[in-house]
C-alpha cells in the first residue's frame, strides 16, 4: 500500500492525531491467529478484569467498548433512570463535543455548570445536584467529572475526594470521564487507584486511544450497585465488538505494565516544554494551568496564522485562545521546532 501521509509529521491539534504505540501494535499481533470465543468471552477480556481491578484499587467489572463517546453514553445510561439528569462542567466533553449523543442516544438530561477551570467543586455539586422531587424537572442522579479536564487541568486527590464525597452525601453517583486519566495520574505522581477506586468513583470511562491504542476504551464499574444493564446497553448502543479480544489486548498492553504511565509522562513533559517556550513571547498569554498534556494560550492573530502554515491546532475561544495538545509520540525536537518558529516570527515582528 502506498503511504498516504508523512510519518515524520507531528501536529498539536489533538493527542488523537498520534498513531498507536509499537507495544500496542505488537500486542495486537500476538492476539491474532486462531479462534477464541467472540463478544468478550475470550482470555484477553477475562485477564483485563483482573488487571484493572488491581490497577484501580477495587474489584472491577470491565466492559470494553469501541470509542470514548460510546463509553460515556453507555456508562451514564446504566447509572440513571429515564427521568435522571447528569451534573457536569459546562466544558465537559459530554456537553460540548459529543454531538448530543448523551441526549439523543442516551436519553439523558445534562445540567452544565460554568466553571473557570473545568473542575466541579463540592459547593457546585451541592448547589446544582439537589433534586426537587418535582415531576416537571429532571432529577439529578449522577455527577460526571473529567480527569484531566477539557481545559488541561487536573483534580488533585483531595479535590476529587471532596467532590465525590459531596455527591455521595446527597445521594448522587459519580462517573468519571477518564479519557486522559493517565495524564492526570502522571502529572500528580499518584497511582490510578488514588484517582478512581480509592477516591470513591463509582463508574469510570477509561481511556485508550489518547494514550496509545488504535481504538477502544472501557467502561469500568467500581461500585456494582451504581450501574445496571451494562451487558445489554453496550449492545443496544452499538458498542459491542464481536472480536473483543483485540480491544482488550490493547488495553492490556497499556495497563498491565507501565506503558500508560510512560506515554502520559512523555506527553505531559512536552506540554510543559511547549508552555515554557511560548510563555515569554510578546503578546502571548497562557490562559490555564498546564497540568497534563494541553497548553491553552492566547496568540496574536498574525502569529497563529504563521504557525498554522506548518502545524494544525484548534481555536478554543474568542480573543485568540487556542489549544495545543501533545501526544505520547511528541518529541523535544517537535516542540522546539514549533517554539523556534514562534520566536523567529515574534523577533521579526519586533524589528519591524
C-alpha atoms as one frame of an Amber mdcrd trajectory, in Angstrom:
protein
   0.000   0.000   0.000   1.226   3.491  -0.804   1.879   5.604   2.289  -0.582
   8.490   2.232   0.899  10.708   4.919   4.238  11.957   6.162   5.188   9.616
   9.026   7.507  12.274  10.443   4.755  14.884  10.787   3.746  15.828  14.331
   0.874  18.245  14.915  -0.549  19.909  18.006  -4.256  19.616  17.260  -5.056
  16.556  19.377  -3.493  13.569  21.079  -5.887  11.589  18.872  -3.692  12.514
  15.907  -0.928  10.186  17.101  -0.600   6.656  15.833  -0.610   3.592  18.036
   2.345   2.755  20.243   4.535  -0.071  18.874   3.952  -2.137  22.021   0.201
  -1.919  21.415   0.637  -2.987  17.807   2.782  -5.900  18.967   0.033  -6.921
  21.395  -2.488  -6.926  18.545  -0.239  -9.200  16.504   0.222 -11.551  19.439
  -3.549 -11.715  19.981  -4.152 -12.559  16.329  -4.367 -16.057  14.915  -6.522
 -18.961  15.908 -10.054 -18.892  17.212 -11.306 -17.577  20.539 -14.901 -17.072
  21.600 -16.393 -13.783  20.396 -18.194 -10.949  22.200 -15.909 -10.842  25.215
 -15.796 -14.498  26.230 -12.078 -14.602  25.453  -8.975 -14.888  27.650  -7.813
 -11.311  26.948 -11.042  -9.764  28.192 -11.013 -12.077  31.213  -7.451 -11.029
  32.017  -8.395  -7.370  31.676 -10.874  -7.740  34.546  -8.078  -8.812  36.886
  -5.549  -6.253  35.672  -7.868  -3.277  36.019  -9.192  -4.469  39.374  -5.617
  -4.414  40.622  -4.724  -1.146  38.895  -7.823   0.752  40.047  -7.879  -0.416
  43.644 -11.271  -2.156  43.715 -12.849  -5.265  42.177 -13.916  -4.111  38.730
 -16.406  -5.173  36.107 -14.857  -4.168  32.785 -16.830  -3.651  29.589 -14.576
  -2.848  26.597 -16.209  -0.542  24.048 -15.220   0.995  20.727 -14.791   4.697
  21.499 -14.943   7.371  24.168 -18.360   8.780  23.344 -19.767   5.277  23.444
 -18.125   4.665  26.813 -19.664   7.797  28.289 -23.139   7.167  26.890 -23.257
   3.509  27.938 -21.873   4.304  31.393 -24.269   7.165  32.107 -27.283   5.283
  30.759 -26.535   2.430  33.137 -26.363   4.791  36.114 -29.639   6.675  35.673
 -33.366   6.110  35.460 -35.153   7.589  32.449 -36.020  10.701  34.429 -32.487
  11.281  35.686 -30.054  14.102  34.996 -26.265  14.370  34.870 -24.426  17.246
  36.530 -21.242  18.183  34.657 -18.957  21.120  33.954 -20.042  23.344  31.096
 -16.825  22.456  29.256 -17.258  18.698  29.739 -16.772  16.601  26.632 -20.221
  15.059  27.065 -21.656  18.582  26.845 -19.528  20.167  24.119 -18.011  17.528
  21.854 -20.279  14.509  21.612 -22.860  15.988  19.220 -25.753  15.445  21.562
 -25.094  11.694  21.861 -25.837  11.627  25.610 -29.174  13.278  24.890 -30.081
  11.648  21.566 -28.738   8.147  22.107 -28.713   8.007  25.881 -31.885   9.986
  26.508 -30.059  11.924  29.222 -30.547  15.425  30.562 -27.266  17.290  31.132
 -27.066  20.041  33.732 -23.995  22.006  32.616 -22.359  24.204  35.261 -19.977
  27.087  34.399 -16.524  26.700  35.935 -13.388  28.789  35.343 -11.008  25.831
  35.150 -13.181  22.916  34.032 -13.422  21.478  37.537 -16.515  20.973  39.646
 -16.355  21.743  43.359 -18.305  20.402  46.350 -20.143  23.723  46.519 -21.279
  23.434  42.900 -22.360  19.830  43.418 -24.386  20.762  46.476 -25.920  23.773
  44.726 -26.927  22.137  41.451 -27.175  18.480  42.426 -30.007  18.563  44.932
 -33.200  17.152  43.475 -36.595  18.786  43.785 -38.733  15.629  43.500 -40.827
  17.709  41.115 -42.120  15.750  38.119 -41.696  18.866  35.967 -37.913  18.763
  36.375 -35.247  16.167  35.668 -33.906  14.657  38.879 -30.083  14.793  39.312
 -28.675  11.325  39.768 -25.057  11.414  38.601 -22.127  13.800  38.783 -19.801
  13.369  35.799 -16.262  14.686  36.169 -13.445  14.670  33.649  -9.888  13.806
  34.676  -7.882  15.545  33.349 -10.381  18.208  32.320 -11.075  19.618  28.882
  -9.088  22.697  29.946  -5.981  20.683  30.735  -6.382  20.938  34.493  -6.322
  18.029  36.909  -8.265  17.366  40.091  -5.882  16.689  42.958  -6.634  13.653
  45.069  -8.108  15.868  47.794 -10.210  17.869  45.317 -11.522  14.705  43.746
 -12.419  13.080  47.046 -14.199  16.254  48.164 -16.360  16.269  45.025 -17.099
  12.548  45.306 -17.979  12.864  48.988 -20.287  15.819  48.299 -22.056  13.860
  45.569 -22.476  10.764  47.715 -23.753  12.822  50.662 -26.718  13.986  48.609
 -27.332  10.582  47.034 -25.651  11.068  43.661 -23.390   8.575  41.920 -20.082
   9.647  40.392 -18.996   8.948  36.831 -15.505   9.817  35.653 -14.683  10.522
  32.034 -11.126   9.230  32.238 -10.089   9.598  28.634  -6.934  11.375  29.903
  -6.849   9.787  33.344  -3.317   8.557  32.651  -2.128  12.132  32.069  -3.683
  13.314  35.325  -2.133  10.484  37.342   1.271  11.078  35.755   1.063  14.801
  36.453   0.066  14.306  40.084   2.533  11.470  40.645  -0.131   9.129  42.032
  -1.336   5.652  41.033  -4.539   5.293  39.051  -6.224   3.792  42.112  -5.841
   7.052  44.044  -7.994   8.829  41.454 -10.588   6.098  40.971 -11.369   3.242
  43.350  -9.738   4.769  46.409 -11.426   8.112  45.747 -14.879   6.546  45.597
 -15.583   6.900  41.879 -18.488   4.617  41.004 -18.133   4.141  37.237 -15.193
   5.040  35.020 -14.839   5.579  31.282 -11.216   4.532  30.889  -9.225   5.954
  28.002  -7.172   4.098  25.430  -6.868   5.981  22.147  -5.391   9.179  23.581
  -2.662   7.237  25.324  -1.588   4.869  22.559  -4.198   2.385  21.309  -5.531
   2.034  17.774  -9.108   2.057  19.059 -11.034   1.103  22.129 -11.915   2.319
  25.612 -13.580   0.597  28.550 -16.462   1.191  30.912 -15.286   0.090  34.358
 -17.807  -0.441  37.142 -16.164   0.035  40.541 -19.369   0.116  42.579 -21.676
  -2.708  41.421 -24.830  -1.059  42.744 -24.156   2.106  40.710 -24.799   0.635
  37.257 -27.437  -1.606  35.799 -27.872  -3.349  32.482 -24.447  -2.609  31.000
 -24.368  -6.021  29.362 -27.454  -5.083  27.369 -26.847  -1.359  26.909 -23.463
  -1.956  25.282 -25.217  -3.946  22.551 -28.154  -1.541  22.217 -25.742   1.389
  21.807 -23.712  -0.353  19.078 -20.603  -0.660  21.276 -20.294  -4.455  21.482
 -17.352  -5.627  19.396 -17.525  -9.196  18.153 -13.721  -9.611  18.105 -13.347
  -8.033  21.517 -10.013  -9.728  22.143  -8.365  -7.007  20.044  -9.798  -4.189
  22.172  -8.857  -5.982  25.369  -5.361  -6.878  24.162  -4.645  -3.211  23.510
  -5.872  -2.163  26.938  -3.755  -4.917  28.479  -0.708  -3.582  26.649  -1.329
  -0.185  28.234  -2.359  -1.061  31.765  -0.809  -4.408  32.658   2.616  -2.784
  32.793   3.640   0.867  32.851   3.094   1.837  29.202   0.180   4.095  30.181
   2.479   5.960  32.557   5.414   6.245  30.168   3.176   7.578  27.415   1.421
  10.049  29.692   4.666  11.329  31.183   6.077  11.971  27.736   3.009  13.904
  26.596   2.888  15.920  29.807   6.580  16.775  29.690   6.271  18.022  26.138
   3.319  20.229  27.093   5.349  21.758  29.908   8.246  22.341  27.490   5.901
  23.916  24.959   4.412  26.276  27.520   7.850  27.301  28.796   8.931  28.164
  25.262   5.857  30.164  24.308   5.066  31.993  27.539   7.874  34.617  27.355
   6.950  35.738  23.835   5.375  39.200  23.431   1.608  39.135  23.065   1.354
  35.523  24.250  -0.710  34.743  27.349  -1.213  31.308  28.894  -4.857  31.037
  29.977  -4.980  27.812  32.017  -2.680  25.894  34.293  -0.724  23.271  32.347
  -1.316  20.192  34.484  -1.468  17.467  31.860  -0.749  17.407  28.111  -2.640
  20.513  26.980  -1.500  24.116  26.661  -4.168  26.806  26.437  -2.751  30.079
  25.225  -3.733  33.318  23.527  -1.652  34.002  20.447  -1.572  37.185  18.380
  -3.607  36.572  15.231  -0.650  37.026  12.874   1.496  34.631  14.892  -1.243
  31.994  14.953  -1.726  32.309  11.196   2.026  31.956  10.622   2.260  28.812
  12.754  -0.747  27.289  11.004   1.146  27.346   7.734   3.054  24.369   9.111
   1.104  22.953  12.062  -2.527  22.228  12.807  -4.184  23.231  16.080  -7.615
  24.360  17.209  -9.129  27.692  18.164 -10.700  27.397  21.589 -12.408  30.689
  22.318 -12.723  34.253  21.143  -9.768  36.561  21.597  -7.171  34.318  20.011
  -7.213  31.491  22.565  -6.012  28.201  21.097  -5.453  24.695  22.384  -2.140
  22.953  21.767  -2.041  19.234  22.564   0.966  16.976  22.982   0.792  13.223
  22.482   2.769  10.177  23.566   4.904  10.468  20.428   5.603  14.225  20.644
   9.368  14.683  20.963  11.526  17.543  22.174  12.549  18.320  18.600   8.884
  18.713  17.608   8.215  21.163  20.419  11.464  23.046  19.830  10.690  23.487
  16.130   7.272  24.981  16.964   8.745  27.310  19.588  11.619  28.340  17.306
   9.159  29.273  14.552   7.153  31.337  17.025  10.265  33.019  18.368  11.536
  33.843  14.883   8.224  35.378  13.861   7.950  37.367  17.075  11.518  38.617
  16.660  10.908  39.712  13.083   7.701  41.483  14.114   9.555  43.342  16.871
  12.217  44.528  14.435   9.549  45.819  12.054
